[in-house]
Amino acid sequence: MWKPWAYQFRDSPGRDDVEALADEGVPRQILVRSCPGADGLVDGYVLQGIDISSRTAVYIWVRRGEPDTVAAYLLELLAEDCPKGSSW
């Protein structure tokens, strides 16, 4: 029987940790959104880890900032997690 992915979102300031189910394929590395009424500011989550056997993806909070600043921050995180020789 097919089981959906459980997405766990952690460490968001002022919010409790959240878990959501998703019918999508493999979880994405980054989930970022525009902040409503914030003139282009974005926030979101970066994938911290995946447990294939339980189909759980754990995301951690990304600080809010201008899109270019957040993009640079995310690239820095990806560089740490996925070194140059990586297949990612």
N, C-alpha and C positions, 0 to 999 in steps of 0.2 A: 504494500500500500504506500502511495506517495505521501510524504509529509512536508508541510510548508516550512520555510525558514522562520526561525524566531530571531528577531532583531532586538538586541538589548542596547538601549541608549543610556549612557552613564555620564555623571559629572557635570551636568548642565546646571549653571548657577540659578538658584531660586526655584528649581524644579526637582521633583522626585525622579529616581531612575524609572524608565519606562520599558516595557517589552511589547513588541507588536509582531504579528504574524504576516508573512508576505508570501505570495504565490509566485514570485519572480524567480528567475534563474539564480546564478551565483551572485552573492552580495557584492555591491560595488565598493571600491576602496574609499570613496568620499561621498558624503551626502551633505550638500550645502544648499542653503536657500537664501533668498533675498528677505530682509527684514521688512515687514509692512510699515510704510510711512517713514523709512529710515534713509531715504535718498541714496540708494545703492549699497548700503552696508549689508554684509552677509554674515551668516553664522552657520553652524552645522556640526557635523561629526566626521571623524576619521576612523576607519576600520582598525580596531586594535587586534582582533584575533577571530579565528573561525574554528569551530568544532564541527567537523564534517559528520561525525557519527551521530551527534544530536541535532545537526543542522541549525546551529546557533551561531550568529554573528554578533560580536560585541563591538560597539562603537563608543569612542570617547569624544567629549565636547571640544570644539574648536573655538577659540576666542573670536569675538566679533571685531570686524574691521572693514576697511575699504577692500573691494574685491582683489586688487593687486597685492595688498598686504597679506590677505588670507591665502591667496594663491601661492605666494612666496613661502608662507608658513607651512602650507600643505606639501609643497615640493621638498622643503627641508625635512619634514617628517618622513615622506616617501623615500628620500635619499638615505635616511637612517635605516629604514625597514627593508629597503630594496636596493642594496649596493649596486654599483655600476655593472658588475659581472652577472647580476641576477637575470633570470629569464623573464622577470616582470618588465 
